[in-house]
Amino acid sequence: MKTIEHFYSADLDWVQNLADQFGGEVKESFIVIPEDIQTGTRYFLKCDEGIIAYYIDVEYKKELHLIQRNSNPNFVGYYYNLTEGNATVSGPDFMYNVTKWQYNLSVIDGALSSDYHVTRGSKTFALCIFIRKDIIESFAIKNNIFLPDIDKIINPKLNTIVRFDRMSDDSLHILDDLRKVKVGGPIFDLYLTGSVHMLIANYLKKIATKRIIIQTVNQQDLATIISIQMYLTAHLEDHFPSIKQLANKANMSESKFKSLFTKITGNTPNVYFVENKLLLAKELLEAKELSISQIADKLHFTNNSYFASKFKEYFGLSPKAFVKEL
């Protein structure tokens, strides 16, 4: 396994350091890595003042451990990650999967550190966007996005920007379209810059529709909430445990637990649990090994009608219609 210690920022001071850590070199806008470590493309671009794009489309020939410790916390990283294989992000006390079918969007404050592990043979297509915190406000105004308390959101003394999520269908389509364009040159740079602006706007519009929790998050609290997320996703075939049980497991008060969980995941614990149940139900329907009623029973939905209504509410069509489309 090769270990890389590096940092990111909302300018280009990290590029040469990262290339050196890999034993590679910088050629124009490409970071060229030795082929015994990976094959494929790493490309960086300054898209605007305070906005950097880092495009990755590679296959790993070695297991890698990338340790990210940022010296300048005045930025936020948006990590759109469609890895096919085995990749995880971890901190001092947590670990979670960041692959195409699990958490594929991480929004992480530059003040937080993380470790990224990826196994040999994994294929990663990812777009990392680094945006300076003060730019978020002007970007939102320019794109007619109203973010209440934006001055508090970007104030590191009052708030830590962090979210582990799944990207929207719109964002997935933007990335799919971008991947079809040959990397390098003015045409690609234009596509990349446009894609970055659309992805940031999509995400800000999404969070603007929900109550934004202003709260600082330390590494230990982050680790605890992620461990509860992992616990819930590991018990999707069970009934939802009470908030009291989860708060006790997290060793937090109920109010602190609910607030932190909602801030980090974007949903209440109950909504998070149900949405992940529905995603599992969709996978089971696609496998075509169980009937609709068997899946409803397996995942402890109250009855078939309730399962069908929640499924249609989330995916836009009933389980029966979904199976028919398959």
Beta strands, then each sheet from edge to edge (+ up, - down):
strand 1: 2-6
strand 2: 25-27
strand 3: 30-32
strand 4: 38-48
strand 5: 51-60
strand 6: 64-68
strand 7: 75-81
strand 8: 87-91
strand 9: 94-97
strand 10: 105-109
strand 11: 114-118
strand 12: 123-132
strand 13: 162-165
sheet 1: 1+ 6+ 11- 8+ 9-
sheet 2: 2+ 3-
sheet 3: 4+ 5- 12+ 7- 10+ 13-
end
